[in-house]
Amino acid sequence: MLKKTLLSTMAICALGATAQDAPLTYPAAPADGTTYQCFGMTVDDRYRPLENDTAAETLAWVKAENKVTGDYLSQIPYREGIRRRLTELNNYVKTGLPWREHDGKYYFFVNDGLRNQSVLYRADKPYAEDAEVFLDPNKLSEDGTVALTGVFQSKDGRHTAYTISRSGSDWTEIYVLDTATGQLLDDHIEWAKFTGAAWDGDGFYYSAYPRPEAGKEFSNANEYHKVYYHRLGTPQSDDRVIYENPEQPLYFHSVGVTDDGMWLIVDGGGQGFGNSLYVKSLKDRDNSPWITIEPTMESTLAVIDTTPAGELLIFTSADAPRNRLVAVDPASPARENWRVILPEDPQGGVLTGVNIADGKIIATYDRDASNHVYLYDIDGKAIGEIKLPTYGSASFSTRRKAPEVFYSFSSFTYPSTIYSYDMASGESTVVKTTDVAGLNPDDYVTEQVFYTSKDGTRVPMFIVYKKGLSRDGTNPVYLYGYGGFNITLNPTFSPSRLLWLENGGIYAQANLRGGAEYGEAWHEAGTKMKKLNVFDDFIAAGEYMINEGWTTPELLTIEGGSNGGLLVGACVNLRPDLFRVAIPRVGVMDMMRYHLFTIGWNWASDYGTADDSPEMARYLLGYSPLHTIRNDGTRYPSILVTTADHDDRVVPAHSFKYAAALQAADTGDRPKLIRIDSKAGHGAGKPIGKVIDEWTDLYSFIFYNLGRTPAVR
């Protein structure tokens, strides 16, 4: 445990700005001077060779860039102290929610501290001391880079399929175990993607793409997603195509089976804000027709369960921008025949989740980006509220016919606590707590503020800091945002964030337009030719923290990943004066060509594409981080770009080209570095060792460039 003196507010670093901003020599990037025409506009794409991430010249550039970055980070005197403290903060027992499977056993994940991947246990009772290891993904690779991404047990409990990802890739493999013995069967599915295993009879349904071209597995566009049925004991080559849409190669299709085994469900996505929905009776699976519930992708639809009357219970945004729950009779699926169970929340909340337990509905709503949970009967009659401790996020584990309910709750300074909920009494009981060494939640304050964006829109933001912090303009602020794809940023716990907070840093999380915080209208207000609203919201968040006396531009760091990496890159180009440090992680940086790689085309519903129209192309080019870097001597923040060699969600070419352009431009003397991880992807399933390594480098870079020394040993 750290001594009290080590937890004091950061002291000003003795190293002056000259050390941080000393000129760096960057390796020359592969370039060929490519330009192309787009609706009469000439687009500079001189670093096009970096799109070939397996070319020898690209690999040599990656190696040289990592050396420059490694040499820079190695000079930071407290880097190893940061690593030690992050290791301590991450070294605690992490326990997942239990769930009861078809074999009658309880399953739950546990990580006893610093294991790269959590271990799956099973027992007769939740968290029983005699629980046995069911599956240990740490044994699937020597370095922990194979992640267990899903577990799916057959309805008779005899077999369990599991999905894995290698090195952070979205490509999925499926294996099958004998549930009782744990023996691995011969069944093995390759080149699946965005899928689980939906059991029916003596096999399961899954979704997959054709085998990709060798050498381009992680960059080529993914097309012709199909649903297959695999019968146990047969080779993958014998699997039958159950559903496809050859006229729409860019659609992808997810498959499921209702809990009662009566309906096969296929939803399609890729070309809209929502998804199409088709169902098929499994009473006569070979001859029954597909029934269309929704042919377009204009709304979200998700089958939750079936009602006692045989209707499909569907969560949807159709005719309800803040979502509702309806019952649909497959025999008369037209929208006018839908029966409303839970209408849109009259208090303005957004319905975000529905669970069924013992014939009752547990509904989770977001109000100002924080979860609130209510209980209803199966017809939507209110029963009561499941009270949560504070601002935070809740997740539920239920079974449709069982009365037992488990849920987890976490917030910024509250690690996950697991509760059981008594449906009869309405009481919650703590089942499992989490102990993080040195953390006392009462030492910190979480508050929610609302600030005004450029166009007058009221935007919420959470601010987390140590009690007693003064608004004297001397506080380092870490501002995080996302703003896209209908995703809400709720309060969640991160052990690595504690290092920032315990050293007197402020964490600010802005709930930007483009997310789902207030429903579809909030999302739509940050899409396509309204995307600049998202950047304006983020810039206004930084200005708020300065105007309210919390900090100054010289102490303001911004960070975001994926769509949030785009956010950071765009805002740096728009307001380089406002930020001191910028961390764009695995970002979408080339808005003119993003749709040409892997599943980039799927993002067109949020972004639009340069092929849509001259107006859309001009709008995208006007904010694309790669294309709007200033080259006139304007002093930019210190920038550390991150990506990974197996990122087949946002291909590393985005970050490669952006970093090369940054380093070649005249943007002042502050460092413009790129950190390129190996055997890693977009982020999911990353082993804890790599997580600690990455945060060590991010915090080292941030503290060093803010001119502050963290109190670490």
C-alpha positions in Angstrom: 0.0 0.0 0.0 1.3 3.5 -0.9 2.2 5.8 1.9 0.0 8.9 2.3 2.7 11.2 1.0 2.7 9.2 -2.2 -1.0 9.9 -2.8 -0.5 13.7 -2.6 -1.4 16.0 -5.5 1.1 15.9 -8.3 4.1 18.2 -8.0 5.4 20.3 -10.8 8.1 18.3 -12.7 11.6 19.6 -12.5 12.1 18.7 -16.1 11.4 21.8 -18.1 9.4 22.1 -21.3 12.5 21.9 -23.3 12.9 18.2 -22.4 9.4 17.3 -23.5 9.5 19.4 -26.7 13.0 18.7 -27.9 12.9 18.1 -31.7 12.5 14.5 -32.8 13.6 12.9 -36.0 10.9 10.7 -37.5 11.4 8.0 -40.0 10.4 8.7 -43.6 7.1 7.1 -44.3 6.4 5.1 -47.5 4.8 7.6 -49.9 4.0 7.6 -53.6 2.4 11.0 -54.2 -1.0 9.5 -54.9 -3.9 12.0 -55.5 -7.4 11.2 -56.7 -10.5 13.0 -57.9 -13.7 13.0 -55.9 -16.5 15.1 -57.4 -14.0 17.4 -58.9 -11.9 17.8 -55.7 -8.3 16.7 -55.7 -7.6 14.5 -52.6 -4.1 14.1 -51.4 -3.4 10.4 -50.5 0.4 10.4 -50.7 0.7 7.8 -47.9 -1.4 5.2 -49.7 1.4 2.6 -49.5 0.8 2.4 -45.7 -2.6 0.8 -46.4 -0.7 -2.3 -47.3 0.1 -3.3 -43.7 2.0 -6.5 -44.7 4.4 -4.8 -47.2 8.1 -4.9 -46.3 8.4 -1.1 -46.5 5.4 -0.7 -44.2 6.8 -3.2 -41.7 10.1 -1.4 -41.7 8.4 1.9 -41.1 6.4 0.4 -38.2 9.6 -0.9 -36.6 11.3 2.4 -37.0 8.3 4.3 -35.5 8.1 2.0 -32.5 11.8 2.6 -31.9 11.4 6.4 -31.9 8.4 6.1 -29.5 10.1 3.6 -27.3 13.2 5.7 -27.0 11.1 8.8 -26.1 9.1 6.9 -23.5 12.2 5.2 -22.0 13.6 8.6 -21.0 10.7 9.4 -18.7 12.1 8.8 -15.2 8.8 7.7 -13.5 7.6 5.3 -16.2 8.5 2.2 -14.3 6.9 3.7 -11.2 3.7 4.2 -13.1 3.9 0.6 -14.3 4.3 -0.7 -10.7 1.3 1.4 -9.5 -0.9 0.3 -12.4 0.1 -3.3 -11.7 -1.0 -2.9 -8.0 -4.3 -1.2 -9.0 -5.1 -4.0 -11.5 -4.1 -6.8 -9.1 -7.5 -7.5 -7.5 -10.0 -10.3 -7.8 -12.5 -9.6 -10.6 -15.7 -11.6 -10.5 -18.3 -11.7 -13.2 -22.1 -12.2 -12.9 -23.2 -15.8 -12.4 -25.7 -17.4 -14.7 -27.5 -20.7 -14.6 -27.1 -22.9 -17.6 -29.2 -25.7 -19.1 -27.2 -28.4 -17.3 -28.4 -26.8 -14.0 -25.0 -25.6 -13.0 -23.9 -22.0 -12.3 -21.2 -20.5 -14.4 -19.1 -17.4 -13.7 -15.8 -15.8 -14.6 -13.1 -15.0 -12.1 -9.7 -13.4 -12.5 -7.7 -13.7 -9.4 -5.6 -10.7 -10.1 -3.2 -10.4 -13.0 -4.2 -13.3 -15.2 -4.3 -12.2 -18.8 -7.8 -13.7 -19.3 -10.5 -14.5 -16.8 -11.2 -18.1 -16.1 -14.7 -19.7 -16.5 -15.8 -21.7 -13.4 -18.9 -23.8 -12.8 -20.5 -25.0 -9.6 -23.8 -26.1 -8.0 -24.1 -22.8 -6.3 -22.9 -19.3 -7.3 -19.3 -18.7 -6.2 -19.1 -22.0 -4.4 -15.7 -22.7 -2.9 -15.6 -26.1 -4.6 -16.2 -24.6 -8.0 -14.3 -26.3 -10.8 -12.5 -24.7 -13.8 -14.7 -25.2 -16.9 -12.6 -23.3 -19.4 -9.3 -21.5 -18.9 -8.5 -19.3 -21.9 -5.1 -18.6 -20.5 -4.2 -22.1 -21.7 -5.2 -21.3 -25.3 -2.0 -19.3 -25.9 1.3 -18.7 -24.1 1.0 -14.9 -24.1 -2.7 -14.6 -23.3 -3.6 -13.1 -26.7 -6.4 -15.7 -27.4 -9.6 -14.4 -25.8 -12.7 -16.3 -24.9 -15.5 -14.2 -26.5 -18.7 -16.2 -25.9 -20.1 -19.4 -24.3 -23.2 -21.1 -25.7 -24.7 -24.2 -24.2 -27.1 -26.5 -26.0 -30.7 -26.6 -24.7 -30.2 -30.2 -23.4 -27.0 -29.1 -21.6 -24.9 -31.9 -23.3 -22.7 -29.6 -25.4 -21.1 -26.2 -25.0 -19.9 -24.1 -27.9 -17.4 -21.4 -27.3 -16.0 -18.6 -29.5 -12.5 -17.2 -29.4 -10.6 -14.3 -30.9 -6.9 -14.4 -31.7 -4.7 -11.3 -31.1 -7.7 -9.0 -30.8 -9.1 -9.7 -34.3 -12.8 -9.7 -35.0 -12.4 -13.0 -36.8 -14.0 -15.7 -34.7 -13.4 -19.4 -34.3 -16.0 -21.8 -32.7 -15.1 -24.9 -30.8 -17.4 -27.4 -29.0 -17.0 -29.2 -25.7 -18.8 -32.2 -24.1 -20.3 -30.2 -21.2 -20.0 -33.0 -18.6 -16.4 -34.1 -19.3 -15.0 -30.9 -20.8 -13.6 -33.0 -23.7 -13.0 -31.0 -26.9 -14.9 -32.4 -29.9 -13.6 -32.3 -33.5 -16.0 -29.6 -34.5 -14.2 -26.4 -35.5 -15.6 -23.4 -37.3 -13.2 -20.8 -38.9 -13.7 -17.3 -40.5 -16.8 -16.6 -38.6 -17.4 -13.0 -37.6 -20.0 -11.1 -35.5 -21.5 -14.3 -34.3 -22.3 -16.6 -31.4 -23.6 -20.2 -31.6 -27.4 -20.6 -31.6 -28.3 -24.2 -30.7 -31.1 -26.1 -32.4 -31.4 -29.9 -32.4 -28.0 -31.6 -32.9 -26.2 -28.5 -34.1 -26.1 -24.7 -34.1 -26.5 -21.7 -36.3 -23.7 -19.2 -36.8 -22.7 -16.3 -39.2 -19.5 -16.2 -41.3 -17.8 -14.6 -44.3 -16.1 -16.5 -47.2 -12.5 -17.3 -46.5 -10.5 -14.1 -47.1 -7.6 -13.7 -49.5 -4.3 -14.8 -48.0 -2.3 -11.9 -46.7 -5.3 -9.5 -46.6 -7.2 -11.1 -43.8 -7.2 -7.9 -41.7 -7.7 -5.2 -44.3 -9.9 -6.3 -47.2 -13.6 -5.4 -47.2 -15.9 -8.1 -45.7 -18.7 -9.0 -48.0 -21.4 -11.7 -48.3 -22.1 -12.5 -44.7 -24.2 -15.7 -44.5 -26.0 -17.7 -41.8 -25.0 -21.4 -41.6 -26.2 -24.5 -39.8 -23.5 -26.8 -38.4 -24.5 -30.3 -37.4 -22.2 -31.8 -34.8 -19.7 -34.4 -36.0 -19.6 -33.0 -39.6 -16.9 -30.9 -41.2 -17.5 -27.1 -41.8 -17.5 -27.7 -45.5 -20.8 -29.6 -45.1 -22.5 -26.7 -43.3 -25.7 -25.6 -44.9 -26.5 -21.9 -45.8 -29.7 -21.0 -43.9 -29.9 -17.4 -44.9 -28.1 -15.1 -47.3 -28.8 -12.0 -49.3 -26.6 -12.1 -52.4 -28.1 -8.9 -53.8 -26.7 -7.0 -50.8 -23.1 -8.1 -50.2 -22.6 -5.4 -47.5 -25.3 -6.6 -45.2 -24.4 -8.7 -42.2 -26.7 -11.1 -40.5 -27.0 -12.1 -36.8 -28.8 -15.3 -35.8 -30.5 -16.5 -32.7 -33.1 -18.9 -31.4 -35.7 -18.0 -28.8 -35.4 -19.6 -25.4 -38.4 -21.8 -25.9 -36.7 -23.2 -29.1 -39.7 -22.2 -31.3 -38.3 -19.5 -33.5 -35.2 -18.9 -35.5 -34.3 -15.2 -35.7 -32.2 -13.4 -38.3 -31.5 -9.7 -38.1 -29.7 -7.7 -40.8 -27.5 -4.7 -40.4 -25.0 -2.6 -42.2 -26.9 0.1 -44.1 -29.0 2.0 -41.6 -29.3 3.1 -38.0 -31.1 -0.1 -37.1 -31.7 -3.6 -38.4 -34.2 -5.7 -40.4 -35.8 -8.7 -38.6 -37.0 -12.0 -40.0 -38.2 -15.0 -38.1 -38.9 -18.7 -39.0 -40.8 -21.3 -37.1 -38.7 -24.2 -36.0 -41.6 -26.6 -35.7 -41.0 -27.5 -39.4 -37.7 -25.9 -39.9 -37.2 -27.2 -43.5 -40.5 -26.1 -44.9 -41.7 -23.1 -42.8 -41.4 -19.7 -44.5 -39.5 -16.7 -43.4 -41.8 -14.1 -41.8 -40.8 -10.4 -42.2 -41.2 -8.4 -39.0 -39.3 -5.4 -40.4 -37.7 -5.2 -43.9 -35.8 -2.0 -43.4 -32.9 -0.9 -41.2 -34.5 2.3 -40.1 -35.3 1.1 -36.6 -33.7 -1.2 -33.9 -35.5 -4.4 -33.2 -34.4 -7.2 -30.9 -36.3 -10.3 -29.9 -36.1 -10.6 -26.1 -38.4 -13.6 -25.4 -41.8 -15.0 -26.2 -45.0 -14.3 -24.2 -47.3 -16.9 -22.7 -49.6 -16.3 -25.7 -46.8 -17.2 -28.2 -46.0 -13.6 -29.2 -42.5 -12.4 -29.8 -41.5 -9.9 -27.1 -39.5 -7.2 -29.1 -37.4 -4.3 -27.9 -37.6 -1.6 -30.6 -37.1 2.0 -31.6 -39.8 1.7 -34.3 -42.2 4.6 -33.8 -40.4 5.2 -30.5 -37.1 7.2 -30.7 -36.5 6.4 -27.0 -37.4 2.8 -27.4 -40.3 0.6 -26.2 -41.2 -3.0 -25.6 -43.9 -4.6 -27.8 -45.5 -8.0 -28.4 -45.8 -9.2 -32.0 -47.8 -12.1 -33.2 -45.9 -13.7 -36.0 -49.2 -14.6 -37.7 -50.0 -10.9 -38.1 -46.7 -9.1 -37.9 -47.8 -5.7 -39.4 -46.8 -2.8 -37.2 -50.4 -1.8 -36.6 -51.0 -5.1 -34.9 -48.2 -4.7 -32.4 -49.3 -4.8 -28.7 -47.4 -2.2 -26.6 -46.1 -3.6 -23.3 -43.8 -0.7 -22.2 -44.4 2.5 -24.1 -41.8 5.2 -24.4 -40.9 6.5 -20.9 -43.1 9.5 -20.1 -40.3 10.9 -17.9 -38.0 11.2 -21.0 -35.8 8.2 -20.1 -34.3 5.9 -22.8 -35.1 2.2 -22.5 -31.8 0.4 -22.9 -32.3 -3.1 -21.6 -34.9 -5.7 -20.9 -34.6 -9.0 -18.9 -37.2 -11.5 -18.2 -37.3 -13.4 -14.8 -40.0 -15.5 -13.4 -42.5 -14.1 -15.9 -41.7 -10.5 -15.0 -39.9 -7.7 -16.8 -36.8 -6.0 -15.5 -36.4 -2.8 -17.6 -33.3 -0.6 -17.5 -33.6 3.1 -18.5 -31.0 5.8 -19.0 -31.8 9.1 -17.5 -29.1 11.7 -18.1 -26.7 8.9 -19.0 -27.1 6.9 -15.7 -29.0 3.7 -15.3 -32.4 3.4 -13.5 -34.1 0.0 -13.2 -37.8 -0.9 -12.8 -39.9 -4.0 -12.4 -43.1 -4.7 -14.4 -45.4 -7.7 -14.8 -45.5 -9.4 -18.2 -48.2 -7.0 -19.5 -46.3 -3.9 -18.5 -48.0 -3.0 -15.2 -45.5 -1.3 -12.9 -44.4 -3.2 -9.7 -41.6 -1.1 -8.3 -38.0 0.2 -8.7 -34.7 -1.6 -8.1 -32.8 1.2 -6.4 -29.1 1.7 -7.4 -26.5 3.2 -5.1 -25.6 6.3 -7.2 -24.8 7.3 -10.8 -23.7 4.2 -12.5 -24.3 1.1 -14.7 -26.1 -2.1 -13.9 -26.1 -5.5 -15.7 -28.6 -8.3 -15.0 -28.4 -12.1 -15.1 -31.8 -13.8 -15.3 -33.7 -16.9 -16.5 -37.1 -16.5 -18.0 -38.8 -19.1 -15.7 -36.6 -18.8 -12.6 -37.2 -16.3 -9.8 -33.5 -15.8 -9.1 -32.0 -12.5 -10.2 -28.4 -11.3 -10.0 -27.1 -7.9 -11.0 -23.8 -6.0 -10.9 -23.4 -2.3 -10.3 -20.4 -0.1 -10.9 -19.5 3.6 -11.1 -16.4 5.7 -11.6 -15.0 5.0 -8.2 -17.1 2.0 -7.3 -15.8 -1.3 -8.6 -18.3 -4.0 -9.5 -20.5 -5.2 -6.7 -22.8 -8.2 -7.3 -26.2 -8.4 -5.8 -29.0 -10.9 -5.7 -32.5 -9.5 -6.0 -35.5 -11.1 -4.3 -38.5 -10.7 -6.7 -41.0 -11.3 -3.8 -39.7 -8.8 -1.3 -38.0 -6.3 -3.6 -34.8 -6.5 -1.5 -31.3 -6.5 -2.9 -28.5 -8.4 -1.1 -24.8 -8.0 -1.7 -23.3 -11.3 -2.9 -19.8 -10.3 -4.0 -17.8 -7.2 -3.4 -14.6 -6.0 -5.0 -11.6 -4.9 -3.0 -9.1 -2.7 -4.8 -6.1 -2.0 -2.6 -5.9 1.6 -1.5 -9.3 2.6 -2.9 -11.8 4.4 -0.6 -14.7 5.6 -2.7 -15.5 8.2 -0.1 -12.2 10.0 -1.0 -13.7 11.0 -4.3 -16.6 13.1 -5.7 -18.6 12.4 -8.8 -20.9 15.1 -10.0 -22.9 15.7 -13.1 -22.9 19.1 -14.8 -24.6 20.5 -17.9 -22.9 22.9 -20.2 -23.9 24.7 -23.4 -22.5 23.7 -26.8 -21.9 26.1 -29.7 -25.5 26.0 -31.0 -27.1 26.3 -27.6 -27.6 22.6 -26.9 -27.5 21.5 -23.3 -24.9 18.6 -22.9 -24.3 16.5 -19.8 -20.9 15.7 -18.4 -19.6 13.7 -15.4 -16.7 15.1 -13.4 -14.8 12.9 -11.0 -12.1 14.2 -8.6 -10.5 14.0 -5.2 -12.4 15.6 -2.3 -11.0 19.0 -1.4 -9.8 19.9 -4.9 -9.9 23.6 -5.6 -11.0 25.4 -8.7 -7.8 27.4 -9.0 -6.9 26.6 -12.5 -4.0 24.3 -11.6 -5.7 20.9 -12.0 -4.8 18.5 -14.8 -8.0 17.3 -16.6 -8.4 14.2 -18.6 -11.4 14.7 -21.0 -12.9 11.7 -22.6 -15.6 11.4 -25.3 -17.1 9.2 -28.0 -20.2 10.7 -29.6 -21.4 8.2 -32.2 -23.2 5.0 -33.2 -26.0 5.3 -30.7 -23.6 4.4 -27.8 -24.2 5.9 -24.4 -21.2 6.6 -22.1 -22.5 5.5 -18.6 -20.4 5.7 -15.5 -18.1 2.7 -15.3 -15.1 1.6 -13.3 -11.5 1.5 -14.5 -8.7 0.5 -12.1 -6.2 2.3 -14.3 -8.2 5.6 -14.0 -7.5 5.6 -10.3 -3.8 6.4 -10.9 -5.0 9.7 -12.5 -7.5 10.5 -9.8 -5.3 9.6 -6.8 -2.7 12.0 -8.2 -5.1 15.0 -8.2 -6.2 14.7 -11.8 -9.8 15.4 -12.8 -11.6 12.9 -15.0 -14.3 14.4 -17.2 -16.6 12.3 -19.4 -18.8 14.2 -21.9 -22.0 12.7 -23.2 -21.8 14.1 -26.7 -24.4 14.1 -29.4 -24.2 11.1 -31.7 -24.6 8.8 -28.7 -27.9 7.4 -27.3 -28.1 9.4 -24.1 -31.4 10.9 -25.1 -32.6 8.5 -27.8 -32.5 8.5 -31.5 -32.9 12.3 -31.9 -29.7 12.8 -29.8 -27.9 10.2 -32.0 -29.1 11.6 -35.3 -28.0 15.1 -34.3 -24.4 13.9 -34.4 -24.5 12.0 -37.7 -23.6 12.6 -41.4 -23.8 16.3 -42.2 -24.4 17.1 -38.5 -21.2 15.4 -37.3 -19.6 18.8 -36.5 -22.1 19.0 -33.6 -20.1 16.2 -31.9 -16.8 18.1 -32.2 -18.5 21.3 -31.1 -19.8 19.5 -28.0 -16.4 18.2 -27.1 -14.7 21.5 -27.6 -17.4 23.2 -25.5 -16.7 20.6 -22.7 -13.0 21.6 -22.7 -14.0 25.3 -22.6 -16.4 24.6 -19.7 -13.6 23.0 -17.6 -11.5 26.1 -18.3 -14.2 28.7 -17.8 -15.3 27.1 -14.5 -11.8 27.5 -13.1 -10.9 23.8 -13.0 -8.0 24.0 -15.4 -6.2 25.7 -18.3 -5.4 24.7 -21.8 -1.9 23.8 -20.7 -3.2 21.2 -18.4 -6.0 19.7 -20.6 -5.7 16.2 -22.1 -8.2 14.7 -24.5 -8.6 11.0 -25.3 -10.9 8.8 -27.3 -10.9 5.5 -29.1 -12.2 4.3 -32.5 -15.0 6.9 -33.3 -13.5 8.7 -30.3 -10.1 8.7 -32.0 -11.7 10.5 -34.9 -13.2 12.9 -32.4 -9.8 13.7 -30.9 -8.1 14.0 -34.3 -10.8 16.3 -35.6 -10.9 18.5 -32.5 -7.1 18.9 -32.5 -7.2 20.2 -36.0 -10.1 22.5 -35.2 -8.7 23.9 -31.9 -5.0 23.1 -31.4 -4.8 25.9 -28.9 -7.3 24.3 -26.5 -5.4 21.2 -25.6 -1.9 20.3 -24.3 -2.0 16.5 -24.9 -4.1 14.5 -27.3 -4.4 10.7 -27.4 -6.3 9.4 -30.5 -6.6 5.7 -30.1 -7.4 3.3 -32.9 -9.1 6.2 -34.7 -11.0 6.5 -38.0 -8.7 9.1 -39.5 -9.3 8.9 -43.3 -12.9 9.8 -43.8 -12.6 9.6 -47.6 -11.7 5.9 -47.8 -12.8 4.4 -44.4 -15.6 2.5 -46.1 -13.2 0.5 -48.3 -11.7 -1.6 -45.5 -13.0 -4.6 -43.6 -16.5 -3.5 -42.2 -15.9 0.2 -42.6 -18.9 0.4 -45.0 -21.1 -0.4 -41.9 -20.3 3.0 -40.5 -21.9 4.9 -43.5 -25.2 5.3 -41.6 -23.4 7.5 -39.1 -20.8 9.1 -41.3 -22.1 9.0 -44.9 -19.4 8.3 -47.6 -17.5 10.3 -50.0 -19.3 8.4 -52.8 -22.7 9.7 -51.7 -22.8 13.2 -53.1 -20.5 16.2 -53.7 -22.0 17.8 -50.6 -21.2 14.7 -48.4 -17.7 14.3 -49.9 -17.0 18.0 -49.3 -18.3 17.8 -45.7 -16.2 14.7 -44.9 -13.0 16.2 -46.4 -13.7 19.3 -44.4 -13.1 17.5 -41.0 -11.2 14.3 -41.9 -8.3 14.3 -39.4 -5.8 13.0 -42.1 -6.7 15.8 -44.5 -7.2 18.8 -42.2 -3.8 18.8 -40.4 -2.5 22.3 -40.4 0.9 23.0 -42.0 1.5 26.6 -41.2 3.5 26.5 -38.0 0.5 26.4 -35.7 1.6 24.8 -32.5 -0.2 21.5 -31.9 -0.6 19.6 -28.7 1.7 16.7 -27.9 0.1 13.7 -29.6 0.4 10.0 -29.1 -1.5 7.9 -31.7 -2.2 4.3 -30.9 -3.1 1.4 -33.1 -2.4 -2.4 -33.4 -1.3 -4.8 -36.1 -4.4 -7.0 -35.8 -7.0 -4.3 -35.7 -9.5 -5.4 -38.4 -12.2 -3.1 -37.1 -10.5 0.2 -37.7 -7.5 -0.9 -39.8 -4.1 0.5 -38.7 -3.7 2.3 -42.0 -5.9 5.1 -40.6 -3.4 5.7 -37.8 -0.4 5.0 -40.0 -1.3 7.6 -42.6 -2.4 10.2 -40.0 0.8 9.8 -37.9 2.9 10.1 -41.1 1.1 13.3 -42.1 1.4 14.8 -38.6 5.1 14.1 -38.5 5.7 15.7 -41.9 3.6 18.8 -41.2 4.8 22.1 -39.6 2.8 21.9 -36.3 5.4 23.0 -33.8 8.0 21.2 -31.8 5.8 19.1 -29.5 6.1 15.3 -30.1 3.9 13.5 -32.6 4.4 9.8 -31.9 2.6 6.6 -32.8 2.5 3.5 -30.6 1.8 0.3 -32.7 1.0 -2.7 -30.6 1.7 -6.3 -31.8 -0.6 -9.3 -31.6 -3.4 -6.9 -30.5 -6.6 -5.6 -32.1 -9.2 -2.9 -31.6 -9.3 -3.5 -27.8 -11.7 -6.3 -26.9 -10.1 -9.3 -25.2 -6.7 -7.6 -24.7 -4.7 -9.5 -22.1 -4.2 -7.6 -18.8 -0.4 -7.5 -19.3 -0.9 -5.5 -22.6 -3.5 -3.3 -20.9 -1.0 -2.4 -18.2 1.8 -1.8 -20.8 -0.5 0.5 -22.8 -1.7 2.6 -19.9 1.9 2.9 -18.6 2.9 4.5 -21.9 -0.2 6.7 -22.1 0.1 8.1 -18.6 3.9 8.5 -18.9 3.4 10.5 -22.1 0.6 12.6 -20.5 2.3 13.4 -17.2 5.6 14.2 -19.0 4.0 16.5 -21.5 1.9 18.3 -18.8 5.1 18.9 -16.9 3.9 17.0 -13.8 5.4 14.2 -11.8 3.0 11.6 -10.5 3.5 10.4 -7.0 4.6 6.8 -7.7 7.4 4.7 -6.3 
